[in-house]
């Protein structure tokens, strides 16, 4: 049977934008995958992959249009692949993006039979005059933070060191401060902010957005500022 076309397609004329600007982003899930592999839980890791990409382009005010995924593994396990792709599809649905293609590469010389890596690529669009770029933030602007769903998908090498090496906890550890086992908390999918943020952008003139990922506040908040501005964050305000 046919394997489909060589390239995914999207009709830009359907957007009805006067001066469309395409915004692209690509990312992976990092070492959070190691927890998913160890726990044998693969149905939400695809949401993480989509989130890391679409949240990045959202910071420019772009609405995600489509997404493509790439899975590399040592041995293709149909059940596992189905779970991974289901997560990707769920993430695309949350983001309002079309899943128009993907690639699965089986490379036993590079990966163990149970190992895999997951990455993705998204393209979005925004009206040129609505594009959010550096330099628009002004003195006196109000900073608003949107809650995360958990740790999201950055810093998991440190997370694994703290929980499993330094403290020698197990994946199924019950911690009094958590209402779920440790592994469930750590594998909570990254929140996809697209729909609520796009609703705000329709009503409010937003000067800057930052997607707080690796490096936290310290490295990401300055990315939307000019050198003569700083951000005051009131600790505990959330």
Beta strands, then each sheet from edge to edge (+ up, - down):
strand 1: 20-28
strand 2: 63-73
strand 3: 98-106
strand 4: 116-127
sheet 1: 1+ 4- 2+ 3+
end
